[in-house]
């Protein structure tokens, strides 16, 4: 039996967060934890997420809450190997580039195709991790 992918979903939009969680839970290979703030996500990093999907803004509930970029920086400081996919309602190249500068794996715009894009990105992450493992195994034997 294959282990489930532990997925953290972080978004201050409660309805969107619930819809996204339901979408991923319908796929049996995901174990989903949801957080409405970056602070709560950071407090649970010891649960070892395989992937984090992180909203860009995060100030809808608590006005002085950490934004997505600050949260991303703290996740990368904790463990630079956790892939983080940024999610935003802004379809902006500047926002996307800023996320990539902060070492996000990808940037997805909230839309009707967001779930499909997120799924494809997660598949890419695990294909990449598998290739990395195989390469390391090969290099150790040379």
C-alpha positions as CSV (number, residue, x, y, z in Angstrom):
1,X,0.0,0.0,0.0
2,X,1.3,3.4,-1.0
3,X,1.6,6.1,1.7
4,X,-0.8,9.0,1.4
5,X,0.6,12.4,0.4
6,X,0.3,14.8,3.4
7,X,-1.0,18.0,2.1
8,X,-1.4,21.3,4.0
9,X,-3.9,23.7,2.6
10,X,-3.6,27.3,4.0
11,X,-6.2,29.9,3.0
12,X,-8.2,32.5,4.9
13,X,-11.2,32.0,2.7
14,X,-13.1,29.3,4.6
15,X,-15.4,28.3,1.8
16,X,-12.6,28.0,-0.7
17,X,-10.5,26.1,1.8
18,X,-13.3,23.6,2.5
19,X,-14.0,23.1,-1.3
20,X,-10.3,22.5,-1.9
21,X,-10.1,20.0,1.0
22,X,-13.1,18.1,-0.3
23,X,-11.6,18.0,-3.8
24,X,-8.3,16.5,-2.5
25,X,-10.0,14.1,0.0
26,X,-12.0,12.6,-2.8
27,X,-8.7,11.4,-4.1
28,X,-7.7,8.6,-1.6
29,X,-3.9,9.3,-1.9
30,X,-4.1,12.6,0.1
31,X,-4.1,13.2,3.8
32,X,-5.3,16.8,4.2
33,X,-4.7,19.3,7.0
34,X,-6.3,22.8,6.6
35,X,-5.2,26.1,8.3
36,X,-6.8,29.5,8.0
37,X,-3.6,31.4,8.8
38,X,0.1,31.1,8.1
39,X,0.8,31.2,11.8
40,X,-1.2,28.0,12.3
41,X,0.5,26.3,9.4
42,X,3.9,27.1,10.8
43,X,2.8,25.8,14.3
44,X,2.1,22.4,12.7
45,X,5.1,22.0,10.4
46,X,6.3,19.2,12.7
47,X,3.5,17.1,11.2
48,X,5.9,16.8,8.1
49,X,3.8,17.9,5.2
50,X,4.8,16.6,1.8
51,X,3.4,19.6,0.0
52,X,1.9,23.0,1.1
53,X,-0.7,24.9,-0.9
54,X,-0.5,28.5,0.4
55,X,-2.7,31.5,-0.2
56,X,-0.8,34.7,-1.2
57,X,-2.8,37.1,1.0
58,X,-4.0,35.4,4.2
59,X,-5.3,38.6,5.9
60,X,-9.0,38.0,5.6
61,X,-9.5,36.8,9.2
62,X,-6.8,38.6,11.1
63,X,-5.8,41.9,9.6
64,X,-2.3,41.8,10.9
65,X,-1.8,38.1,10.1
66,X,1.4,37.0,8.2
67,X,0.9,37.1,4.5
68,X,1.7,34.2,2.2
69,X,5.2,35.4,1.3
70,X,6.2,35.8,5.0
71,X,4.8,32.4,5.7
72,X,6.6,30.9,2.6
73,X,9.9,32.4,3.9
74,X,9.4,30.8,7.3
75,X,8.5,27.4,5.8
76,X,11.7,27.5,3.7
77,X,13.7,28.5,6.8
78,X,12.2,25.6,8.7
79,X,12.8,23.1,5.8
80,X,13.9,24.3,2.3
81,X,12.8,20.9,0.8
82,X,9.1,21.3,1.5
83,X,7.5,22.2,-1.9
84,X,5.1,25.1,-1.6
85,X,2.6,26.0,-4.2
86,X,1.3,29.6,-4.0
87,X,-2.3,30.2,-4.7
88,X,-3.8,33.6,-5.4
89,X,-6.8,35.3,-7.0
90,X,-4.4,37.7,-8.6
91,X,-3.5,36.8,-12.2
92,X,-0.3,38.9,-12.1
93,X,3.1,38.1,-13.5
94,X,4.7,40.3,-10.8
95,X,3.0,38.4,-8.0
96,X,4.0,35.1,-9.6
97,X,7.6,36.2,-10.1
98,X,7.8,37.4,-6.5
99,X,6.6,34.0,-5.3
100,X,9.2,32.2,-7.4
101,X,12.0,34.5,-6.0
102,X,10.9,33.3,-2.5
103,X,11.4,29.7,-3.7
104,X,7.8,28.7,-4.3
105,X,7.6,25.6,-6.5
106,X,4.7,27.1,-8.5
107,X,2.1,29.7,-8.6
108,X,-1.6,28.9,-9.4
109,X,-4.4,31.4,-9.9
110,X,-7.7,30.7,-8.2
111,X,-10.1,29.8,-10.9
112,X,-12.3,27.0,-12.1
113,X,-9.2,25.1,-13.3
114,X,-7.2,25.7,-10.1
115,X,-7.7,22.2,-8.7
116,X,-6.6,20.5,-12.0
117,X,-3.5,22.7,-12.1
118,X,-2.7,22.0,-8.4
119,X,-3.1,18.2,-9.0
120,X,-0.7,18.4,-12.0
121,X,1.8,20.4,-10.1
122,X,1.8,17.9,-7.2
123,X,2.3,15.1,-9.7
124,X,5.3,17.0,-11.1
125,X,6.7,17.5,-7.6
126,X,6.7,13.8,-6.9
127,X,8.0,12.8,-10.3
128,X,10.9,15.3,-9.7
129,X,11.5,13.9,-6.2
130,X,11.6,10.3,-7.5
131,X,14.1,11.3,-10.2
132,X,16.2,13.1,-7.6
133,X,16.3,10.0,-5.4
134,X,17.2,7.8,-8.4
135,X,20.0,10.2,-9.4
136,X,21.4,10.3,-5.8
137,X,21.3,6.5,-5.7
138,X,23.1,6.3,-9.0
139,X,25.7,8.9,-7.9
140,X,26.5,7.1,-4.7
141,X,27.4,4.0,-6.7
142,X,29.7,5.7,-9.1
